[in-house]
Amino acid sequence: MKYDVVIVGAGPAGTVTARFAAESGAKVLIIERRQEIGVPVLCGEGVSRKIDEWGMLEGKRWIACNMEGARIFSPDGTMVKLSAEMAGNETGYVVYRDIFDQELARQAAKAGAKIVMNTNAIDLLREKDKIIGVKAKQYDDEIEIEADIVVGTDGVESKIGQWAGIDTRLDPKDLETCCQYTLTNIDCKEAYCDFYLGNKIAPGGYIWVFPKGKDVANVGIGVLGNLSEAGMPKKLLDQFIANNPRLKNGNPIRFLAGAVPVANPVETVKDNIILVGDSARQVDPITGGGLTHCLEAGKIAGETIGMAIEQQQFDKETLSSYETGWKEAFGKKLKRNYMVKEIFLDFDDKTLNMLADSLKDIKFDEISTFALVKALVLKHPTLLMKLRPLMKISSEA
């Protein structure tokens, strides 16, 4: 089996990379260890409207709800409302993630990529010190797939990155442990994604409510790894639902659990190797959302692969066009938001309440980060020392 590129993982990062590589003329194989693309669902299912500009999907069958924006609730219940444009990459659409993933895979196949299921990568294939493909297990058979480029889109626990010698270790403080219900029989008439903050309800993280229809929503929690214990996220989420009048009568139709990186990105390119999506830590450290970023990075990766195939150059220097591209697109934002995450970890609930009180009457579709911090300090001068690092970040952004 010989291909120009083998992509390990058929999630959005993998299928978008495959599509744009195939459209650039590359011979592409995607291998996926599961039996069905998009199952099980592994996220809150929110994505930015920016995807409309990229033309990656056809139709609207994958859209569950079109969001107007987001509402953030402080520990004392103070609400801050954000427009969809200001609310981040998770609040444009709430999608049916299984249909969404399968549509992206269909587009990849339409472009010429081949997809093989039930195939698990077990090692990189090497010739002396050079990576020349992937060893995989397909049912009970071991196979070897030769390729000039190997793409790791195999998630937060990426083996491709580890086998290639990339440091993919995560400190507990850079990992959110998450769980989520899909609840029915609840009130979701307002088209806002809701976020609830508080060190008691979600230490180092937040609880989210993402509507998927007038009476259905994803309700989940993320707790920072170094602040969590076994079973804590589900226990806290159950308590929150039981105490919330809007949610307490809901019935679960799905439950899932997992982990999300909230770290700085890792090295994403080596000779013959590219990492995309969660495996590259291309996730917003504040929200834990990575779906929009992995689509944008996948497009850049696929186009870079097409260029490398045309030139028949697969070294790190050639493939670094991909790393340069995604860093220009959203790398500064990830770096800035990681610093913001670290700062917010020191905020107690009283400080979070003060922040919300300062922001509740601001029109957020017309304000800069610098002006935002200034408004906070003017209303609550005692916040000056805590927010001074944010002033520095906003001036550098």
Buried (B, 14 or more C-beta within 10 A) or exposed (E): BEBBBBBBBBBBBBBBBBBBBBBBBBBBBBBBBBEEBBEEBBBBBBBBBEBEEBEBBEEEEBBBBEBBBBBBBBBEEBEBBBBBBBBBBBBBBBBBBBBBBBBBBBBBBEBBBBBBBEBBBEBBBEEEEEBBBBBBBBEEEEBEBEBBBBBBBBBBEBBBBBBBEBEBEBEEBBBBBBBBBBBBEBBBEEBBBBBBBBBEBBBBBBBBBBBBEEBBBBBBBBBBBEBBEEEBBBEBBEEBBEEBEBBEEBEEEEEBEBBBBBBBBBBBBBBBBBBBBBBBBBBBBBBBBBBBBBBBBBBBBBBBBBBBBEEEEBEBEBBBBBBEBBBEBBBEBBBBBBBBBEBBBEBEBEBBBBBBBBBEEBEBEEBEBBEBBBBBBEBBEEBEEBBEBBBEBBEEE
